[in-house]
Amino acid sequence: MAHQTILVLDFGSQYTQLIARRLRELSVYTEIIPFDTPADVIRERRPVGVVLSGGPSSVLDKRAPHCDQGWFDAGVPVLGICYGMQEMTRALGGQVAPAPEREYGHAMVAVRSASPLLATGTEELRVWASHGDRVAGAPAGFDVTGTSANAPVAAMENGQRRLYGLLFHPEVAHTEHGLDILRNFARDICGCRGDWTMTSFADEAIGRIRAQVGPQGRVVCGLSGGVDSTVAAVLLHRAIGDRLTCIFVDNGLLRLNEARQIEDRFQGRMQLPLVAEDASALFVDRLAGVTDPERKRKIIGSTFIDVFERAAGAIGEFDFLAQGTLYPDVIESVSVVGPSAPIKSHHNVGGLPERLRFALVEPLRSLFKDEVRALGTALGLEDDFVWRQPFPGPGLAVRILGEVTPSRLDLLRRADAVVAEEIRRAGLYRRLWQSFAVLLPVQSVGVMGDERTYEYTIAVRAVESRDGMTADWARLPHEVLATISSRVVNEVQGINRVVYDISSKPPSTIEWE
């Protein structure tokens, strides 16, 4: 089925994927493409609309990324966001200049005139801004539809040419009515009927898998036990049946009793073809003495491939490796389609494919976490499992700051089990994106009974998010925090202090390493 498509030109913003995510939330199929894609090439795709993303550069810089000006004459609506608006202004003869004061964070935008894009029922919008330049003069033929204290042109449009610009980010949750603005663009301006759903994605993904794998191809799937790899495995199983073999590698970095639970779930209830490989001692041994987070990730990734290839070789010949890679995994690891800056490597994409003897099958690579959950529901997976909180591929190794040792793993497992139990008991588990314990390489003085202690500190991390790209720290009830602290200190010998992390993303990441 050919879906109506909106294309997003990626100029390198960390929010680029959020634009696509919000449009998909409106059931509009959206793809992200490089900023320098020729307009003639993409015109053949017949998109119903185009969005120019934000980006970290200034359009005034000599090396700034610029798009093909043919985009503005392609005959489809174009929405420029932040850098994208400035690029539109520059290309069409307007004036961009350094702002007297950089506008970062919340700002108030006054809607100056009727606009189909800004028709949200309010004359003032509280928005999220992030720019050092501003539009000092709109191009000829454009109306100024919004202003802010630091931006004389915070929104502009040329209705006749269907060109629109916003100097703020409607895709970010901090912008009030941001989704309404994107809905106005997609449905009212581009005429999207909203024909892309997870049910249609499942059918199309199964078709793509069959086409890629072919009638004889065999696939191994690295099954971690999380939602992502499980949904990928279910799609593959429905596409190719017994030509799929799932391999679960116990890396010794899982939560309390998790390895046994994974085997019981997938070999028992779900009846997926599973081979379990216990390599816990090998992983922990290779991590001995390692404290740098990136080295940990690389060692874990490299060891996983060693174990995985050995296990796959022991059970037969295979042509493809399947992974549950998602969009956030990719954008935080490498610059995928634009000049965005990498934040950290990810276990699925951090330099591993070149070592593989298999071609990759990544059926979820274009999806966000909540889309995968919706897909899992469409595929009939249990609701409790679909809403399982994300768990990092490197496991507890990136929740232990400093060296990973068996004793530290034991401390963290027991403390983390307390956190999980109390979060569930309080009815907060599904509301939170993630909630977990982190073991800090900090020992402090305490008193237990009449004795002095000098033991480790646990940090509790709990965040709320829609997709993991941005997150806010959760305002957990004090009584829940008090219970967690009391239980951890009393039940986990070796811990005498509990702290709570109140950092949001950005500037922090969700995981500590």
URWO-V118553 format. One record per backbone hydrogen bond with DSSP energy under -0.5 kcal/mol. CO is the residue of the C=O (numbers start at 1). NH is the residue of the N-H. E is the energy in kcal/mol with one decimal. If there is no record, write none. Layout:
CO|NH|E, CO|NH|E
This chain:
1|3|-0.7, 4|29|-0.7, 5|48|-2.7, 5|49|-0.9, 6|31|-1.8, 7|9|-0.6, 7|51|-2.6, 8|10|-0.6, 8|33|-2.8, 9|11|-0.7, 9|53|-2.5, 10|35|-1.1, 13|16|-1.4, 15|18|-0.6, 15|19|-1.5, 16|19|-0.6, 16|20|-1.4, 17|21|-2.6, 18|22|-2.8, 19|23|-2.1, 20|24|-2.4, 21|25|-1.8, 22|26|-0.7, 23|26|-0.9, 23|28|-1.6, 24|27|-2.6, 27|29|-0.5, 27|196|-2.2, 29|6|-2.1, 31|8|-2.8, 33|10|-2.6, 34|37|-1.6, 38|42|-1.8, 39|43|-2.4, 40|44|-0.7, 41|44|-0.6, 42|45|-2.0, 42|46|-0.5, 43|46|-1.2, 48|77|-0.6, 49|7|-2.2, 50|79|-2.5, 51|9|-3.1, 51|53|-0.6, 52|81|-2.6, 54|11|-0.6, 54|13|-1.3, 58|61|-1.9, 61|64|-1.3, 68|71|-2.1, 69|72|-1.4, 70|73|-1.4, 71|74|-1.2, 77|50|-2.2, 78|80|-0.5, 78|164|-2.8, 79|52|-2.9, 80|82|-0.5, 80|166|-2.8, 81|84|-2.5, 82|85|-0.5, 82|86|-2.2, 83|87|-2.8, 84|88|-2.0, 85|89|-2.5, 86|90|-2.7, 87|91|-2.6, 88|92|-1.7, 89|94|-2.9, 90|93|-1.1, 95|136|-1.8, 95|137|-1.8, 97|134|-2.9, 102|104|-0.8, 103|131|-2.1, 105|129|-3.2, 107|109|-0.5, 107|127|-3.0, 108|110|-0.5, 109|111|-0.5, 109|125|-2.9, 110|112|-0.7, 110|147|-1.9, 118|120|-1.9, 123|111|-2.5, 125|109|-3.0, 125|127|-0.7, 126|176|-2.9, 127|107|-2.1, 127|129|-0.6, 128|169|-2.5, 129|105|-2.9, 131|103|-2.1, 132|99|-2.7, 134|97|-2.5, 134|136|-0.9, 137|95|-3.0, 139|142|-1.8, 143|145|-0.7, 143|157|-1.9, 145|112|-1.9, 145|113|-0.8, 146|154|-2.6, 146|155|-1.6, 147|110|-3.1, 151|148|-2.6, 154|167|-2.9, 155|145|-1.9, 155|146|-1.5, 156|165|-2.7, 157|143|-3.1, 158|162|-1.1, 158|163|-1.9, 162|78|-2.0, 163|158|-3.0, 164|80|-3.1, 165|156|-2.2, 166|82|-3.7, 168|170|-0.8, 169|172|-0.9, 172|175|-2.1, 174|176|-0.7, 175|178|-1.7, 177|181|-2.1, 178|182|-2.1, 179|183|-2.5, 180|184|-2.5, 181|185|-2.0, 182|186|-2.9, 183|187|-2.9, 183|188|-0.8, 184|188|-0.7, 184|189|-1.9, 185|190|-2.2, 186|192|-2.8, 195|197|-0.6, 197|201|-2.3, 198|202|-2.4, 199|203|-1.9, 200|204|-2.3, 201|205|-3.3, 202|206|-2.4, 203|207|-1.7, 204|208|-2.5, 205|209|-2.6, 206|210|-2.2, 207|211|-2.1, 208|212|-2.6, 209|213|-3.1, 210|214|-2.1, 213|217|-0.7, 218|319|-2.2, 218|320|-1.8, 219|245|-2.3, 220|322|-3.0, 221|223|-1.0, 221|247|-2.8, 222|224|-0.7, 226|230|-1.7, 227|231|-2.8, 228|232|-2.3, 229|233|-2.3, 230|234|-2.6, 231|235|-2.4, 232|236|-2.4, 233|237|-2.8, 234|238|-2.2, 235|239|-1.6, 236|240|-3.1, 237|241|-1.9, 240|243|-1.6, 241|244|-1.5, 243|219|-2.7, 245|221|-2.1, 246|248|-0.5, 246|275|-2.6, 247|223|-2.0, 247|249|-0.6, 248|250|-0.7, 248|277|-3.1, 249|251|-1.0, 250|279|-2.0, 253|396|-2.7, 255|258|-2.0, 257|261|-1.6, 258|262|-2.4, 259|263|-2.0, 260|264|-2.3, 261|265|-2.3, 262|266|-2.4, 263|267|-2.2, 263|268|-0.5, 264|268|-1.2, 264|269|-0.9, 265|270|-2.4, 266|272|-2.2, 272|274|-0.8, 273|246|-3.1, 275|248|-2.8, 277|250|-2.8, 277|279|-0.9, 279|283|-2.1, 280|284|-2.1, 281|285|-2.1, 282|286|-2.3, 283|287|-1.4, 285|288|-1.1, 287|290|-2.1, 287|404|-0.6, 291|402|-0.5, 292|296|-2.2, 293|297|-2.2, 294|298|-2.4, 295|299|-2.7, 296|300|-2.7, 297|301|-2.7, 298|302|-2.8, 299|303|-2.8, 300|304|-2.4, 301|305|-2.0, 302|306|-2.1, 303|307|-2.7, 304|308|-3.1, 305|309|-2.9, 306|310|-1.8, 307|311|-2.6, 308|312|-2.9, 309|313|-2.6, 310|314|-1.3, 311|315|-0.6, 312|315|-1.1, 312|316|-0.6, 319|359|-1.9, 320|220|-2.6, 321|361|-3.0, 322|222|-1.7, 326|330|-1.6, 327|331|-2.7, 328|332|-1.7, 330|333|-1.4, 330|334|-2.5, 332|343|-1.1, 332|344|-3.4, 334|336|-0.9, 346|349|-0.6, 346|350|-2.5, 349|351|-1.8, 352|355|-2.3, 352|356|-0.6, 353|356|-1.4, 359|321|-3.1, 361|323|-2.0, 362|365|-1.5, 364|367|-2.3, 367|327|-2.2, 368|372|-2.1, 369|373|-2.1, 370|374|-2.0, 371|375|-2.5, 372|376|-2.8, 373|377|-2.2, 374|378|-2.2, 375|379|-1.8, 376|381|-2.5, 377|380|-1.5, 382|386|-2.5, 383|387|-1.8, 385|388|-1.8, 392|395|-1.8, 394|397|-1.4, 395|398|-1.4, 396|399|-1.5, 397|400|-0.5, 398|513|-0.9, 399|401|-0.6, 399|439|-2.8, 400|402|-0.5, 403|405|-0.6, 405|409|-2.7, 406|410|-2.1, 407|411|-2.0, 408|412|-2.5, 409|413|-2.8, 410|414|-2.0, 411|415|-2.2, 412|416|-3.2, 413|417|-2.1, 414|418|-1.4, 415|419|-2.0, 416|420|-2.6, 417|421|-2.3, 418|422|-2.5, 419|423|-2.3, 420|424|-2.2, 421|425|-2.4, 422|426|-1.8, 423|428|-2.4, 423|429|-0.6, 424|427|-1.7, 428|432|-1.4, 433|390|-0.7, 434|463|-2.3, 436|461|-2.9, 438|440|-0.6, 438|459|-2.8, 439|401|-2.4, 440|442|-1.3, 440|457|-0.6, 442|457|-0.9, 444|455|-1.5, 446|453|-3.1, 448|451|-1.8, 451|448|-2.3, 453|446|-2.3, 455|444|-2.3, 456|496|-2.0, 456|497|-0.9, 457|440|-2.5, 458|499|-2.6, 459|438|-2.5, 460|501|-2.5, 461|436|-2.6, 462|474|-2.8, 463|433|-2.3, 463|434|-1.3, 464|472|-2.5, 467|369|-0.5, 470|468|-0.6, 471|505|-2.9, 472|464|-3.2, 474|476|-1.8, 477|480|-0.7, 477|481|-2.0, 478|482|-2.7, 479|483|-2.0, 480|484|-2.5, 481|485|-2.7, 482|486|-2.5, 483|487|-2.7, 484|488|-2.7, 485|489|-2.3, 486|490|-2.0, 487|491|-3.0, 488|492|-2.2, 491|493|-0.8, 492|495|-1.8, 494|456|-2.4, 497|458|-2.6, 499|460|-2.9, 500|502|-0.5, 504|508|-2.3, 505|471|-2.7
